[in-house]
């Protein structure tokens, strides 16, 4: 991970200007407002007398990046407590005054016109540090929010507007950085050997703590940190449900984040106050062959589900949203998704220029009923391989039909459409298509034989087929 991280002794000996220059080197795309925030925070920490109570080898970091997209910890202090347990304090710093806070509208997510609530934000930093860093599980994390320019009124409003009060109730909001440093000094009494290197060399490690994630259903805490794309998926699913959609399918391979989306969606519905929506999460016997082999300690989490109660069907006035985590049965734990209509068309050898029916259900039926063009071509080539059409006993009939306009004598195709010009009176032609009379002809070949029938009117042998009426498709001809 990147960021400015040093021992407290080095921090005290380095000027604010030099620290900011190093941060600008680490984050060359940082905006001026961000740079000013670094400078103000560093000055505030340096001016705190209680900082000298900490061990000189305490790790201090500014703008410590997290593996989750777009997340960084503004201020971090790490060391050991009396029991040699690794401790880290993470601080989300804001420079908001009361007037600005009064104008804000807060949300649990980053949305247009709304500010991500700082307590929710730092709680996600904690989750990201613990569950997505390879060293995270070894630390006990204490999150704080420091709002520099506000009064107690501003803090009270921050607390009142918190969209996740239950999950973030243990996070302290203060307008004095000294409150945080005093707590750090009371807790951290020892130092981590090579602590700076440990944190800077920490690597991304995907969260596999399924038990903790499932426990979030009870605590109503967000089980996973979602990416921007996953947040969009949650939003789209909720919009689809609100619009009356009955079934919404989230597809993706194993490890693509479907379980994270479903669990976060479940918890989001749980936290909606005053709504008739009732979420039900069904974990399924999913993925167990794969996950249990790698993480046997989580086996118990797959042995139960939050399933339907008998009374659900009798309950009126509530909208029940069932989130079923799809089973993955193959050995690698990868889902085999349903093919798209376009993929179905390609499987049947239709070119990509072919326009699929906009109704997926109809498109699937059409391609399912279709005969693969290349398969028929191969069969025809095999039937006529080294056997020109003139070997047929019905050659006279074919030649006679050819005189009427049929082009079959050198064709490898079994089905042809014959045309005869000018059979439709001009006064009946309502469309250019009807300038020709269309017939559909089928040649059925079996054991070197071709069935023909005697046309009573023309007293001539003809292949199976018939005349096409206006608006009648070739495959419908009799």
N, C-alpha and C positions, 0 to 999 in steps of 0.2 A: 504494500500500500504506500501511497505517497502522501506528503505533507511535511510540515516543519516539525520535527520531533528531536528533542535534545534532553539532557539532564537539566535539573533546575539550576545547578551551578553554572552551566553554560548559558542558560537563558538569562540569568541575572547579569552575566558579564558581557552580554551582547546587546547593543543598542536596539531600540525599536526600529530605527531606520534600516539597520543591517538585516534584521529579521524580515522586514517587509521586502527588502530587495531579494532575499532568498526565496520568499514566497512567490514573488513575481517571476522568478526564474522557474520555479516548480509549476506555476500556473500562468503561463505567458498570455493567455486569453482573458485573464481577469479584468473586469471593468473597474473604472475608477471608484465607484461606490463601494465595491467589494474591498478594494485596497484600503480605502478610508476606514472601513469597518475593522479590518485587521489591525490597523494602527491604533484605533481607539481602544479595542479590546486588549491589545498588548500593553498599552499605557495603563489601563485600569488595573490589570493584574500586577504589573510592576510596582504600582503605588500602594498595593495592599500590604500592610505591615505583617499580617498573619502568614504571609508566604514564607517568611524566614523560619517559621516553626516546622516546616517540612524538611525531611532528610534531603541533603544536597543532591543525591542521586535519584530523586523522584523524577519520573519521566513526565515531561510537559510537551504537549503538541498543539499546534495551531493549524486549523483547516486540514484535519486528518481525513483523507478520503476513505470511503467505504466501498465494498464491492458492489453494492446496489446502485444502479444507475442514478447519477445526479446527487448522491448523498455525501456529505462531509460533516465531520464534527468540528464545530467552531473552536472549542477549547476542551482539552483532555488532559487529565492528570492521573498517573498510574503508579502503583507501588504495592507493598504488602501490609496486611494488618497484623495484629498481635498473634494470630494463628497461622501466619505465613500464607494466607489466602491472597491470591492476586485480586487487587481492587482497582477499578477504574471509574473516575468521575467524568461524565460527558456533559457538556454545557452547550445549549442552544442560545446564542446571544442575539438580542434584538435591540435596535436603537429607536424605539417607538415612544412618543410622548402621548399624553392623555387624549389630545385632540385627534391625533392620527388613529389611536385605538378606537375611539368613539365612532370613527367613520368606517371602520372595517366590518366586513361580514365574513364570518369564519366558516370553514368547512373541514371535513375529515380528509379531503382530497384537494389536489391543486385543480381549481376550476376557474374559468373566466369570471372575473368580478368578485371572486372570493379568495380569502387568504387561508392557507393551510394553517390550522391551529398549532401554535408552537409546542404545546404539550403532546399533541398527537405526533408532531414531527420528531421530537426527541425520543418518543417511545419507539418510533420506527428505527431511529438510529441505534437504539439499544438492541432491538431485535436483529438488525442487520449485523451489528458487531458480534453478537452472541452466536447467531445461526449461520452466518455466511463467511466468517473468518476462521481459518484453521486453528487459531489460538483462542477464539472467542469463548468457547465452552469452559476454559480454565479461569475466566475472570468473573467476578461479581461486579455488576454494573449499577452505578447510581446516576440517574439522569436528573438534570436541573434545567430550568429556563431562567435566563438572566435578561431582564428588560431594563435597560440602562436609564432611560429618561422619563419613566412613568412614575406616578404616585401610587398610593395604596388603592385609590379609586380605580386606576387603570388595571392594577392586578386583579381587583375584584371583578371587573368586567371581563377580563381574560378568563377567569374561572367560570363566570356565569355563561359565557358563550362557548364553553367547551362542548364539542359534539360527542366526546367520548369520556364522560366524567367518571364512570366506573372503572374503566381500564387504566386511566391515568391519574387516579386519585392519590397515588403515592409520589407523584412528581411535584416538586416544590417550584413555585414561581417567585422570584425575588427581584428587587430593583437595586440590590447591593451585591457586588461580586464578593465582598468580604464574607457574606453569609456562606457562600460556597466554599471559599478557601478555609474558613474556620472548621467547617465540617470535614474537609479533606484532611486538615491537620489533626483532627481528633481521631480519624480512622486510619490513615496511612502512617505506619510507624517504621516500616522497613522498605528496602528497595529490591527491585528485581534485577538479578544479575543479567547484564546485557539486555536490559529492558527496552532500550531505544532500538537496538537491532531487531529484537523480537517483534516489535510492532511494525517497524518499517519493512521487514521481510515477510510479514504475514501475507498469506495468500488466500484467494477465494476458495471456499469449500462449500459446495451446495448443501443446503439444509436438508438433513435426512431424519430430523427428530420428529417422526410421525406421532409419537406419543404426546409430545408437547403440543403439536398441531391439533390433535384430537381433543386435548384438554381445553383448548381455546373455546370449544363449543360450550363448555360449562362456564368458563370465566368471561365469555363474550369478548375476548381480546382477539385482535387480528393475528391469525396463525402464521401468515407469510407476508413478506414484503413483495408487493406486486410491481412488475415493470409497468411502464406507461401503456404499452400495448395490452397487457393483462387488465389494467384498470379500464381501458376502453372496452374490453370484452365484457367486463362486469357491468359497465354502464349500458352496453347494447342489450345484454340479456335482460336487465331490469326494464329497459324500454320495451323490449319485445313482450315481456310478461304483462306489463301495464297496458299494452295495446291489444291484449287478448290472445296472444299466441299460446297454444297449448303445449307444444313440444319444441324445445330449443336444444339442438345438439352441438356440443363443443367438441371438435375433433382435434387430434394431434397425437404424435407418438409418445411413448413412455418418456417421462422426464420433461415434457414440454410445458407443464404448468397447469394442466387441467384440474388436478386435485386442489392446487393452491387457489385457483379461481373459484371453484365450487365452495371450498371451506370459507374463503373470505366473503363470498356472496351470502352464504348461510349466516355468518356472524353479522354482516351488514343488515340483513333482514331482522335478526334478533334485536339489534339496537334501534330499530325504528319504533319510536314511541307513539302510541295512539293510532296504530294501524291495525287493520283486520288481516293482514298478511301473516300467514303462519308457515315458516320454513321447516322442512323435514329433510334431514341429510341421511342418505343411505350409503354406507361405506362399501357395501358389497364384499364379495370374497376376492376382490380384485388383486391382481399383480402378485399374489402371495408367493407363488413358486419362485418368482424372481426376488422380491423384496425380503422374504423370510430367509432365503439362502444367504443374502448379504447382511441383513440386519435381523438376526433371530430374536433379539430382545423386544421387537415390536410385534411379535406374532399375536399377542393378545388383543391388540388394537383392531385386528381384522375379524375378530370372532363375534363382533356385535354390530348392530346398526341402530340408528335412530329411525325406527320404522313406523308405519301407520298404526294408529290405535283404532279399535273397532268403532269408537265413537266418532271418528273423523267423518265418516260417510253420513252420519246423522246430524252433524253440526252444520247449521245454516249461518250465513252472514260472514264467513271467513274464506279467504283465498289461500288455499294450501299450495305451496310451491315445493315440489319434491325434487331434490337435487341428488341424482344417482351417479355415483362415481363408477364409470364404465369399467367392466371387467376386461382384463388383458390376459389372454390365456396362453399365448405362445411363449416359448422358452425364454426369449430375450426380453419379454415384457413390452413388446412394441405392438401398438394397435394397428391392425390392418383396416384402413378406412374404406368406406363405401366409395366406389368409383364415381366420378362426376359424369354428367351426361356427355361432355366432350370426350372424356376418357373412354366411355362406352362406345362412342362413335368411332374412335380410333381403333378399338378392339375389333370392330366390325369392318375395318378398312375404309371407312368414310374419310374423305379428305377434310382438312381443317377449314376448307372454304364452305363445307356443308353447314347450313344454318340449322341449329338445333331448335326443337320446339321450346319456347320460353317456359312452358309448364314442365318442370322436372319430372313429374309423375308420368306425363304422357311421353316425354322423351325416353324415359327408361323402358316403357312398354314398347315403343317403336323400335328401339335398338335391340331390345330383348327378342322381339319377333323377327328382326331382320336376319337375312342369311349373309354371312361374310362373303364379300365380293371376291376376295382372293381365293377363298376356299372353292367357290364355284368355278372360278377361272382355272384353278389347278385340276379340278375334277374333269372339266371339259377338255383340257389339254391332254389329260391321261386317256380319256375316251377316244379322242381323235388322233392320238399319237401314232404316226406312221400309217394312218388310214384316211386318205382323202375321201371327201363326201361322195365321189362318184362310184365308190364300191357298193353303195346302198342299192338294194333291189328296187327302191322307189325313186331312182334317179330320174325317170321320165316325168313323174309327178312333180318333183322338185324343179326340174328344168321348165316344165310347163308353167308352174307357179312363178318362176323367175321372170318369165315373159310378161307377167302381170305387174312386175315391179319389185318382187322380193329379191333381196340380196343375201342369199344364204350359202351359195355353193362353195365359197372360199372362207366362210366365217367359222371360227371355233366356238361361237356362242350357241347355246342350246335354245335360248328364247330370242325371237326377233319380232320386230313390228313391221308389217308390210304396209305400203301406201299405194293408193291408186288415185291419180289426179282427176280432178274435175267431175267427181261423181255427185257432188252436192250442188244443187241449183244455186246460181248466184244470188237470187233473191232471198235465200234462206241463210246466207252467210252473215252472221251477226258478229263474228270475231275472226281475226286472221287465222286462228287455230283451225277453224272449220273450212278453210280453203282446201283441205285434204280430207279424204275419208280414211279413217284409221282402223286397222284391224290388228288383233293380237294373235300371234302364232307361237305355238309351243311344240318343239320336237322332243319326243320322249324316246330314248334309245335304250334297248334292252337286248343283250345277247345278239348284237349285230342286226337287230330288227328295229324298224320304225313304224309305229301304228299310224295308219292313214284311214280316212273315211271317205265314202263316195258321196260327193255333193249331188243331190238329186236334181237340182236345177241345171247345173252345168255338166252333169254326168262325167265328173272328173274326180280323181283322187286328190284329197287335200289333207294337210296335217291338221292336228287338233288346234282349234282357235276359233275366232269369231269376230264379228264386226263390233266396233266401239261406238256407242251412242254418244251424242254431245254431253259433255261434262262427266263422262265415264272414264275412269283411270284404266290403264292397260291391265293392271293386276285384277281388276274387277270384271274384265271381259269374259264372256262365256263362249 
